[in-house]
Structure formats: structure tokens, C-alpha cells
Amino acid sequence: MLISVVMPVKNAAGTVLKAVQSILQQSINKLELIIIDDHSKDDSLAHIEAIGSPRIKYLSNQGKGIAAALTCIIH
């Protein structure tokens, strides 16, 4: 069974690396991390891309807010 973790992000360059690493280090083998960026204007995406994990799925939310970020994975 695949476990999906959803993490909305907005201007989180200072903390996103630690958060992503913490999630990916869990003992669950079949885990994917869906990161939904709400139009960050800092280096959040660069930090996420630097990890280079195939378990990370990245979506852009175009600045529509946290509620829209969480519902965009449903559509």
C-alpha cells in the first residue's frame, strides 16, 4: 500500500529542507510526498529540487491559498 503525505508550502525556504527530510526518513517504504507550493517567492523550490528524491511529487498552486492547495490534489 502506498502512503501519501501532503505538505502545502509557501515561502518556507528556511524550514522546508528539514521537513522534507524528516518525512522521507520515516520507516515506511512505500511513501510519496506531495508538495503543493502556494506561489512561493523565495528559494523553497530550489531546496526541494536539491533533495532529488523520486518519491517527491511537486505541484504549483499559483497563489490560491492553503485551502485550494489541499483540494488541488483531488482534482
C-alpha positions as CSV (number, residue, x, y, z in Angstrom):
1,M,0.0,0.0,0.0
2,L,1.3,3.5,-0.9
3,I,1.1,6.2,1.8
4,S,0.8,9.8,0.5
5,V,1.9,12.7,2.7
6,V,0.6,16.1,1.5
7,M,2.6,19.2,2.5
8,P,1.5,22.7,1.5
9,V,4.4,25.1,1.2
10,K,4.6,28.9,0.9
11,N,7.9,30.8,1.4
12,A,9.4,28.1,3.5
13,A,13.0,28.1,2.3
14,G,14.2,28.2,5.9
15,T,12.4,25.1,7.0
16,V,11.3,23.0,4.0
17,L,14.5,21.0,3.7
18,K,14.3,19.8,7.3
19,A,10.6,19.0,7.0
20,V,11.0,17.0,3.7
21,Q,14.0,15.1,5.1
22,S,12.0,14.2,8.2
23,I,9.1,12.8,6.2
24,L,11.3,10.9,3.8
25,Q,13.3,9.3,6.7
26,Q,10.2,7.5,8.0
27,S,10.4,3.7,8.2
28,I,7.5,3.3,5.7
29,N,9.0,2.1,2.4
30,K,6.1,2.9,0.1
31,L,5.7,6.6,0.8
32,E,5.3,9.5,-1.5
33,L,5.5,13.2,-0.6
34,I,3.2,15.5,-2.4
35,I,4.4,19.1,-2.0
36,I,1.9,21.8,-3.1
37,D,3.6,25.2,-3.4
38,D,1.3,28.2,-3.0
39,H,3.4,30.5,-5.2
40,S,6.5,30.9,-3.0
41,K,8.7,33.9,-3.8
42,D,11.7,32.5,-2.0
43,D,14.0,29.5,-2.7
44,S,11.6,26.9,-1.5
45,L,11.5,25.1,-4.8
46,A,15.3,25.0,-5.1
47,H,15.6,23.4,-1.7
48,I,13.0,20.8,-2.7
49,E,14.6,20.0,-6.0
50,A,18.1,19.7,-4.4
51,I,16.8,16.6,-2.5
52,G,16.3,14.8,-5.8
53,S,14.0,12.1,-4.5
54,P,11.7,10.3,-6.9
55,R,9.2,10.0,-4.0
56,I,8.6,13.7,-4.1
57,K,5.7,15.0,-6.3
58,Y,5.6,18.8,-6.8
59,L,2.5,20.8,-7.7
60,S,2.2,24.5,-8.0
61,N,-1.0,26.2,-6.7
62,Q,-0.5,29.6,-8.2
63,G,-1.1,31.6,-5.0
64,K,-4.7,30.4,-4.4
65,G,-4.3,29.8,-0.7
66,I,-4.0,26.9,1.7
67,A,-7.5,25.5,1.2
68,A,-7.1,25.4,-2.6
69,A,-3.6,23.9,-2.1
70,L,-5.1,21.0,-0.2
71,T,-8.0,20.5,-2.6
72,C,-5.9,20.6,-5.8
73,I,-4.7,17.0,-5.3
74,I,-8.4,15.8,-5.5
75,H,-9.0,17.2,-9.0
